[in-house]
């Protein structure tokens, strides 16, 4: 089973018509053969050659060429191929459309699974296998890729395991308001109500009509087939609707569990532009999110204006109020319709002036007042950082650090060889305070607020720039660039001692720069291959003066490469690698790392992109504990104050928000970034600052607290 991340939309691209007298897909097809079809698209199809997905061909004449097909190869940006099943057509030159979605992750499940449903609230897929004797119902969390299953036995309820297996669970549906899964077994003619979080069966109901039947066909020589009906849930009425093929009937069964249902419930918030079309933030798929009135998109991209907001759910009534963080002045209700299932209205522009995460609720009545569940509503700011670029250069922001004392973000723009100083004051009209030129291809950045300094690694120059940022509007280079190793990338600073540690990817070394020295220079030490990122525990190491952990690679045999974490003692002012403390980290390069001082002992969180996880590393024991997150995490940020971990997931163009207390992924959102060092979190406001390299901009995204 393949899971496609829908936060990154598939493309619908016209297929180019063949020239007159020519054929785009010309081959010979007999009744027992297959053919290799080459498709030419009018624009770039953007199919990833490394992750060949499935395409849907529509609108082509003859109709034999329409359908869903697995891509077999990508030739170039406008040509790909697939295998055409047996058809009688010899060639085609017509035009049509192709839409596609690349699978981000594939789960191995039974090929006899039949029913599937998704809970949009919990982001969990429920799958039913009518032929299984164990694990008939499977649950797939799309947030952290965890898979669990439930075995249905005769008489099994709550903590009672039951006896003989129940075979025949064919269809599933979900009641999102109460997070109850419903399963229909037409063989036993029963409906089961299931708690997906345990998982366990809560109750079972008998279907009063015949669930399965037969369908005939004409002429009489054709074979008949079994039809098992269907299942759906109406969340507003809390009913399971069962289609019975055997008796041509529809039965409504109460799901129960009404005590956990709110009388007023929000199921979805829909945003529209002033012209009535759906509102979307360009280049990002963020449900229930809108741009601030102070957003600045790159040149040529218009800022969409927010128009009507539709709130869908149940229990709404005339006189209902919509509250934003408990404030009813921010939302004007214009109508309540759909028999209490829809509220239309607009938001006061003053509530859109700065990035902020709101809890959106509906209040019905006043004596007593009835409140709905809280839905997310997020105001996001986008900042154009191309002001320091010359000619046709684009900024390509790739790294960010936050100075919370001055309330600024410092962003390294690799495409323009400069750094942007961004004002994080809520509602700042001119957010980019200053652009400062640095060395070639700046790649990593770190700050030390008490010294008012920032350190930038210049990947293309083999140097580090030290910037004076104590007065942001007058930010400048504090000294001449310091020569370090080859291709420096990650950098971290010991906030206690002022020691900056730089990972030099090309020379397999780390450099230590004492930022308190009058003439800073680098002291180097050898580590494992291709060091990328670094984080520091200021209290470990010699005399409790600092221990750095560096992500790197090690060659195992001829072709095997393993990710490793090198532990480097920086307590003496000269970095010394502790070879005995090195920890292997699966098989992919760990590209991002942060330190958590809020736990004891302190842990380092490191990304493992190919494994779709981060690891919690204890340098005292060398143990790495895996934590499932989004797809292909390459950058990581952490807020010590709120316990929030953020990963930027490059392959799926998403970010994931993780709770460090439970190590559970709380949400995944469609925001792209860059491979390393793309995000930082403001410790006081919990604001994520994301360097969106793909779209040449910086995003201020307020995280839920």
N, C-alpha and C positions, 0 to 999 in steps of 0.2 A: 504494500500500500504506500503510495507516494503522498507526501504532504507538501503542498505548495503554499508559500507564505503570501497571503492575499494582501498584505500591507504593501507589497510591490506588485503593481498591476501588470498583467500580461499585455502584450501589444496586439493591436488589431491593425494590420498593415495590408494595403492593397497588393495583390499579385499583378505583376506587370503583364500586360497582354503581349502576345508574341507578334512580331512583325508579319505583315501580310505574306501569305504563302509559306510561313515558317512555323515551326512547332517548338514551344518551350520544353515540353516533356515528350520527346519523340522516342519511342521504343516499340518493340514488338511484344504483344501480349497474347498468348494463347489461352485456352480454357484451363490448362493445368499449370500455368507458369505465373511467376510474379515479375514485376518490373521495378526498376529503380527510377523514381521520379525526381527530377531536378526542378525546384521552384525558384523563380526569379522574383524578388520583391522590389517595389518601386522606391522604397527607402530602406535603410539599414534595419534588419530584422532583430538584431541584438540577442540572438540565441547564443548562449554560452557554449562553446565547443567542448568544454570540459564537463558540462552538466547537460547532456542532451535531454531535452524534455519532450513533451507531446504537443503536437500542433493540431488545430482544428481548421480544416479547409472548408470554406463555404462559398457559394455563389459561382462555382465553376460549372461549365457545361462542356461535356456531358456530366451528369450527376454522379457517375462512377467515381469521380475524383474527389468528391466531397466526403468528409468524415474526419474521424480522429485518428492520427497516425503518430507513431514513435519516430522521432528524427533519427536517421542513421548516421548522418555526417553533416558538418558545416563546411562549405567550400570557401566562402568569403562572406563579407558583410551583407551581401544581397542575394546569396545563393545557398540553399541547403537541399538535402536529399532525404527521401524516405522510401520505404518499400511499399509498393502498391499491391494490394491483394488481387486475386484473380478477377479480371474483368474482360469484357469482350472488346473494349475500345483499343484501337491501335495507337492513336496519338491525340493530343489536344493542344490547342493554342489559345484557349479562352482565358479571361481574367476572372479574378475573384478576390476573396479575402482570406488571410491567415491570421489566427490568433493563437497565442501560446502562453504557457506558464512553465517555467523551469522548476522541477521539484527540488526543494531545499533539503529534504530529508526523506528517506524511505524506510518504512517499518516492515519487517517480515511478519506477516500474519497469515492465517489460513486462506487458501484460495476459495473456500466455500462461504466466506463471509458474505452476507446479503444486505442487512439493514445498516444504515448509518445515520447519525444525527449529530448536530453540534450545538452545544450550549454557548451562545455568544457572550454570556456574562462571565463564565468561568474559563472560556476558551478551551473546552474539552470536547473531544469527539467520542461518541459512544457507538460501538460496532457490535452487531449480532451475528453469530454463526449458528445456523439451524442444524448443522450436522455434528457439532461438537458435543462431547459428553462431559467435558470439563472446560472451564473458562469460556462459557457460552457468550458472555457479555464482556467486551474489552473497553477500557477507557484510556484514551490517548490525550495527554496534556500537551497542547501546542505551545505552552509557555516554556516548559522545561523538558519536553520530550519523554516524560515518564509514562510508562505503560503499566497498567494494572488490569486485573481481570476478576470476574465473579463467576463462581460455579453455582448453577441453579440445580438443586436437588429437590426431589419431591418432599414437601413439608418443610423446606428450609425458610426460616424467617428470623430476622434479627440474629440472635446468638445460637439459634438451633441449626446445626449443619444439615439436617434432613437425611434422606436415605438414598434411593436410586436416582441417577441422573435424569434430568428433564431434557429431552431432545426436542428441537423444533423451534427455538426462539428465533424468529425470522425478522421481525421489524422492531425498530426502536425509535423513540421520539423523546424530547426533553421539555420539561416545564422550567423555563429559566428563572421565573419569579421565585421558586422555592428550591431550585436545583434538584429536582426529582427526575430520574430517567424512567421511561415507561417502555416495557417490552411486551410484544404480542406474540404468543405462541399459537398459531392456527391449528397445530396438530392436537394440542390439549384444549384448545379453545379458551385460553386463559390470558389475562393481562396482569403483568407484574409491575409493581412500583418499587424503584430501587434508589438507594442513597449512594451516589457515585463516590463520595468522600471516604466511606468506610473501607471498601464498598460492601453493601449488604442489601438483601431484599427486605422492604418494609412491610409489604402486604401483597395480596394476590386477589384478583377479582375474576369471577366466571363470566365469560362472554355468552350471552343468552341466545346467540344465533350461530349458524354454522360458519366457521372461520375459513375453511378451505373448500374449494370446488374444482370442477373441471370445465374447460372451455373446448367446444368442438370447432371444426373448421369445414370448409367446403372447397373442393369436392371431398367426398367421403374417403378418398384414398390418403388424405393427409392425416397426420397424427394429432391426437388431442394432447392438451397440456394441463398441468395442475396450476391453479391460480390461488394464491394465498392471501389476497386482499392487501390492505395497507393500514398504516397507523399515523396519526397526527395528534398534536396537542394544541388546544386553544388556551393560551396562558391567561387570557382575560377572564374566561369562565371557569378555568381550572378543570377542564374536561379533556379526557382522552377520547378521540374519535376513531372508531375501529370500522374499517370497511370489510364486510363479510362476503367473500365471493360465493360461498356455498349457499347463501340465502338471499343474495342481492339486497343487502340491507346495510344501514349505517347505525352503529350503536354508540351512544355517548356514555362514558363511564367517569364518575367523579374521581379525581386523583386523590382527594382528601388532603390531609396535612394543611388544612386551611388556617390553623393557628399561626403558622409561620408566614402567611401571606398578608401583605399590607393592603388595607382597603384602598389606598392610593399608591400606585406603583408606576415608576418611570421605566420603560423598556428601551427607549432609544431617543436620542436627540439628533435632529437633522438640521443642517445649516444650509442656507441658500444665499446666493448673491442677490444684488438688487434687481437683476434681470430675471430672477426666478430659476436660474440654473444652480445645480449643487455647488456649494462652496468648498473649495479645496485649497490648501496651502501649496503653492507650486513646488514641485519636487519633493513633497513629503506627504505621506498618508497618515494623518493624525485624526482619529475619530474624535468628534466633539471638541475641536480646537480651531482657533481663529487667530489671525495675525493682529498684532497691536497696530494702533493708528500711527505709531512711530516707526514701523518697520520700513526698511530700505532694501528692496530687492536689487540684484545686479541690473545694470542698464539694459533696457529693452524688455524687461519683465514687469508687467503692471501689477500693482498691489490690488488684490480683489477687495471689493467693498462688501461688507456683510449686510444682508437684507433680512428676510424673514427667518425665524427659528421655529421649527416644529418639534414639540415634545410629544412623544407617543407613549401610551401606557393605558392605565385604567383608573377609574374612580375620580376623574376630573369632573368639576362642576362649575356652574356659573359663579363668578366672584372669586375663583381660585387665584392664588398669588404664586409667583415663581420667585424663589429666594436664591440669591447668590451669596454664599457664606452668611446666610441668615438675613440678608438685606433685600427688602422687596422693592427698593427704589431703582435697582439696576435693570429690571425687566418689566416691560409694558405688555400686558396680555391684551391681544386684540380680539381673540375669539376662542371659545371652547366648543368643540364639535365632535362628530363621530360618536354620539351617545356617550360622551365622557371619556373618549379614548385619544383625543388630540387637543393640544393647546398650541395656538399660533401667537407669535409676538415678536418684539424687537428688544435689543439690549441698548441701554444708555451708553453713548460713546465714551463717557467718562470712565466706564468700567473696562474699556479696551485700550486705555492709554499706556498701560505698562504690563509686562509679562506677569501672569499670576495664575495660580491653580485654584479654581473655585469648586465648592461643593454646591451643585444645583439641586434644589428641592422644590416640590410643589406642596403648597399649603391649601387645604380645603376647609372652609368654615373657620370660626373663631371661638365658639363656646360649645363644646371644646374644639380646638383646632386639631385637624388630622394631617400628619405630615407623611410624605412619601419617603422612599429610599433616596439616598443621595447619589446623584450621577456626576461624573467628572465633566467639568467644562474648563478648558485651558486656553489662556491667552499667551501666544508665543511671539517673541520678537525676532526678526531676521535683520541682520546687519551686513551691509555691503562693505568689504574691506579692500576694495580695489583702488582706493584713493592714492595709495603710494606707488602704484604700478605705472610704468611708462609704456608708450606705444601700444602694441597689441598684447602685452603680457597680461596674464590672469593671475590672481593672488595665490590660488591653490593652498588655502590655509590648512596646515597639517598638525599643529600642536598648540596647546593652550594651557596656561597656568593662571591661577587667581591669587591676587594680593587682597585679602579680605580687610586689611587695615585701611587701605586706600580705596577699597571697593572698585577695583579695576580688574580686567582680564588682559593678559598679555598673549597675543596670538602670533605665531610664526607663520609667515606666508612664503612658502618655498618657491613659488613661481615668480615672485617679485623681489626676492632677497631683502625682505624687510619684516618689521614687527609692528603690529597694530596695537595701540594702547586703547582699550575700550572701557568707557564709563559704564559701570553697572548700577548707577543710581536709577531707581525706578522711574520710568517715563522720560529718560534722558533724550532730548530732541536731537542732539548731535553726539551720538554715542562714541564715534571714533575721535579720540582726543588728539592723538599724534601717531604718525608713522615714522619709524626709525630704521634707517638702512643698517643692515648687518652683513655677514659674509655670505658666500654662495650657498644656496639651497639650505636654508635653515630648516632643521628637522625636529628638534626637541627643545623644550623650554621648561625652566623651573624658576621659582622666585623665593626670596628670603625677605619677608616684609620688614623685620626689625632692622635690617641693613639697607632697605630700600633698593635692593639689587635684583636683577634678573639675569640668568645665564642661558644663552642660546647656543645650541650646537649647530655648526655650519657644515653640513654633510659633504658638500662639494669642495670645501676648502681645507678640511682637516683642522679646523680651529673652533674656538668658542668665543663668543662675544659676551662681554659683561656690560650690562646696561644699568645706568643710574635712573631709577624710576620713582625716587622719593617725592618728586614733584612731577606728576604724570604729564602735564602740559609741556614740560621742558625736558622730557625724557631724552637721554642721549647715551652714547657709549662712554663708560666710565674710564676705560683704559684701552690700550690697543689689544687686538684679538690675541688670545693665547693659543699657541700651537699645542694640539693634543695628538691623538692617533689618527689613523686613516678612517674616513667615512664615519664620523661620530654621529650617534643617533640619540639614545636616551640620556637624560640627565636628572639627577635628584640632588637636593641640598640638605645637609644636616642642619636643622634649624637651631640647634644648640651651639655647635662649634663653627658654623659657616663653611664647612667643607663641601664642595661640589664634586660629585662623582659622575663621570661621563663614560658611557659604553661606546667603544670604538669598534664598529662592526668589521671594518676592513683589516685591522691590524691585530684583532683578538686580544685587546687590552682594555683596561679601564684607566682613566686619568683622574687624579685627585687635585683639585685646585683650592687653595686656602683663600677664601674671599676676604679675609680680614688682613691679608698681607698687603704691604704698600705696593709691591710689584708682583702680582699673582703669576704663578707659573705652574706647569703641570708636572706631577709625579706619577709615573705609570707602573702598572703591574699586569702580568699576563693572566688571562682567564681562558675559558674554553672558546670554541670557535663561534664567530659571528655574534658576539654579544649585542643585544638590542636594547633592552630596557633595564632600569635600575630603580630600586626603592631602598629606603634607609630606616632602620630602627635606631633612634638616637641613644637608647639606653643599654643596648648590648655592646659587645666588642670590648677591647682592652680598656680598663678603667671606666667602663660604662660610657665610652665616648663615641660609640657608633659602629654599627654593623650594616653592611650593604649586601643586598641579594641581587644578583645580575642574571637575566635570562640569556641563555646561549644554546649552542648545539654541540653535540659530540658525535664523532664518526664511530660506528660500531660495525666492524667488518668492512666489506667492500662497498656495500650499497646502503646499509642501514644507518639512518641518522636519527638520533634521539635528542629531544629537548631536555635541557638540564638547567638547574638553578645553582649558580655558583655563589657561595657565601664568602664575602670579602670583609676582613677586619680593617676598619679605617680609624681605629681608636688612637693610633700612634702618629697619625699624619702621613704615614706611608701605607698605601693599600697592600694587604697581604691576603692572598686567596687561601682559604682552608680547604684543601683537596678532600679531606675526610668528611666534610659536611656537604659535598655536592649531592644533589638529589636529581634522579632521572625523572623526566616529566613526559611520559607517553612518547609519541613519535613525531610530534610536530613542533615547530619553533614557537616557544612562548613569547609573545610580542608585547605584552603589557603587564605591569606589576604595580601594586600599591601596598602600603603598610597600614595595619589596623592596631592602634595602641589601646583600643577600648576593651580588648579581651586580655586575659592572662592565662598563659603567656601570649605575647603579641604575635599576630599572624600576618603573613604576606599572602595577598590574593593575586593570583597570576592567571592570565588567559591561556587556554589551550584550544586554538582555533579549530583544528581538524576534529577534535573530540566534542565540540559544541559544549564546552564546559569551562569553568574556572576551578583552580585548585587552591585550597587553604594550606599554606606551607608553614610548618614549625621548624625553624632552623636548629632548634635544640635537639630534636629527634630525627629530623630528615623526612618526616612523614608528610605526604601530600594527600589531602582529603578532597575528592572530586565533588563539584557542585554543578548540576545541570543548569544551563542558561540558554540563550538564543543561539541561532545558527551562525557559526564561524565568528566567534568573538575575537577581536584583535586589539581593541583598546579598552582600558578600564579606568574608572574613577571611583573615589570613595569619599563619603562624608562621615567623619567621625562623630559629629554631633547627632545625626539622625540615624546612623547605621545603614545608610543607603549605598548600595553598590550599583554602578552604571557600567554596562558594557556597550561598546559600539561594534555591531556585527556586520562585517564588511560584505560577505557574499550575499546576504539577504537584505542589505541596505536598511537595517533596523537598529534600534537600541533596545536593551533590556534593562529593567529596573528590578533589583534583587534586594530582599530584606536580609541583612547580615545576621540578624538574630535567629532566623529560621532557615536561612539559605534557600528560600523559596522565591522563584521569579514571580513578581507581582504584575508585570505588564510588559508587552512588547509593542513598539511603535515604529512606524515607517519613517525613520530619519536616517539618511546616509551620513557617512563620515569619511575618515581616512584610515589607513591601516594601523597606524600607531599614534598614541598620545593625543587622540582627537578630542578628549573631553576632560573637563574638570568640574567640580561641584563647589559652589559657594557654601562654606560651613554654616553661616548664620541664616541665609535665606533658602537654602536647599535648591538654589538655581543651578541647573546644568548649563554650562557653556560648551557648545559642541562645534568643532571646526568641521564644517561640511565641505570637504574638499571637492566632492563631485559637482556641487553647485556653486562653488566659489563664494561662500558666504559663511557667516557665523550665526548660530541659532542660540537664543536664550530660551531655555525650556524649563519652566518651573515644575519641579518634581513634587508629587504628593508627599505630604509629611506623615 
